[in-house]
Amino acid sequence: MRMQDKCLPCVVNQAIRVADMIGIDKKEELLREVFTYLSNMNFEATTPEIIGEIFDIIKIHTNNPDPYIETRKYYNTLFLKLLPEFERKIEQAESSFQLAMRYAIIGNIIDFNPIHNTLLKDIYDYFEKMEELELVIDDTQALMEDIANSKMLLYLGDNCGEICMDKLLLKKIKELNPNIKLLFGVRGKPVVNDSIAEDAYFVGIDKYAEVLDNGDGSLGTVLHRTSPAFKEAYEKADVVIAKGQANYECLSEENKNIYFLLMTKCDVIARDIGVEVKKMICMKNNNRKQ
């Protein structure tokens, strides 16, 4: 999914947000670098790839290799504390897999993009109302069948905090098919609040899946920029679960057995899928509404 002009405010505001968070004195110098890059940007690239490039500029300019490290630690710790209660509800549910998947999807509401940033209070509200919310595209049954018949599944994670709920779903995937090989994909280096290997190990993802960094610092999964090891895992996987909008932007045109789990958080993605904003999605690739 190529870069859209409506995505430009997200890119620029991300740079401003990080500059404010770190406390840069001469913000205009950073913004000048960002705008110089944007003036020569390839509009055929995906937004996640462009944001990754911008974030590299920010890290070099600020001499800070991981501006969101404290944010990631805070939200990972916060949601780890909530997991026992979530697990209790999942185990009591009529369909524990489906409820675990709902938790994983709702976790996608945790986001620090300045355009669709969600306050912690609002995040809690979504969790409270989760069982009332409809999956407007629901390919859960097909996903469960594919998991049951697969040898290898690649699960592409997304944000900090959210990764805790991914752990709940990974557990249920393993219960559904104890012999399946699970790989959990993370970014190869820090980019905004996306999860890296350090986060995956911190929340205990490795209890259920092998952690695999993709060798790249883009948002989402920009395949042509990923490492040979990651590309090999992607090709071998019978099923791919791709969390979040950035992974959808990168992989929606792939000819692969991919299931997209996400909350639609902006008009661009919602319109491309064919649904409204703030909707829960479990969609098999190429099954979008016409």
C-alpha positions, 0 to 999 in steps of 0.5 A: 500500500503506497504512501498517501498524501493524508499520511504526511501529517502523521510523519511530520507530527511524529518528528515534532512529538519526539523533539518535544519529548526529548527536549531539543533546543533547536527543533527547527534544525531537525524539522529542516532535515525532515522536510529536506528528506520529504522533498525527495521522498519516493511516494511509491514507498509505504508510510511505515518505510518513510517513518522508519527513515525519518526516525533514523534522522531523528535518532542521528540528530538527537544522538539518541538511539532509542527515544521511546525506551522509557515509554516501552518499558512503562506500557510493557510493565503496566499491561504485564500486571493486568495479564493475570486478570485477562487470563482468568477471563479467557479461561472462563470464556466459552471460546478461549481462543476467540477471547484471547484474539479479541484481547490481542486486537484491542491491544492494538489501540495502544498507539503513540502516533500524534494523529490517532494517539489514544489516552490511557483512560480511553485504552482502559475503556476499550478493554472494558467494552471489548466483549460488546464490540463487533468484529466487522470482518471476522475470519476467526474460524478460517484462522483457527482451521489454518493454525490446526493444519500448519507446521509453522506460524510467523506472528508479526508483533506491533506496539509496546504494551500490546505485545503482552496481549499477543502473548495471550494469543500465542498461548492459545495458538499453541494449545490449538496446535501443540506441534506448531512452530511459532516465530514472533517477529519484532523490529530489528532496531528501535522505531517509535514505540514498536516492539523490539527483541528486548520487549519480547523477552521482557514480557515472556513471549519466548515461553511460547515462540522463538523471537526473531528480529527482522533486521530493519528499523521501519514500522511494520514489515518492509520485506525488501529491507528485512534480513535474509533469516527473516525473509526465509522464515516468512517464506517458510511460514504456513500462516502469518498473523500480522498485527496493526496498521503498519503491517497491513500497509506493508503486506496487504498486497502480498500473495501469502496466507496472512491474517491481519489483526488490527483496530482501524485507527485512521481514515486511510486504512479504514477506507482501504479495508472498506470499514469505518474507523475504530473497528476490530478486524480479523481478516484473511488476506484478499478477503477485504470488503469490495 
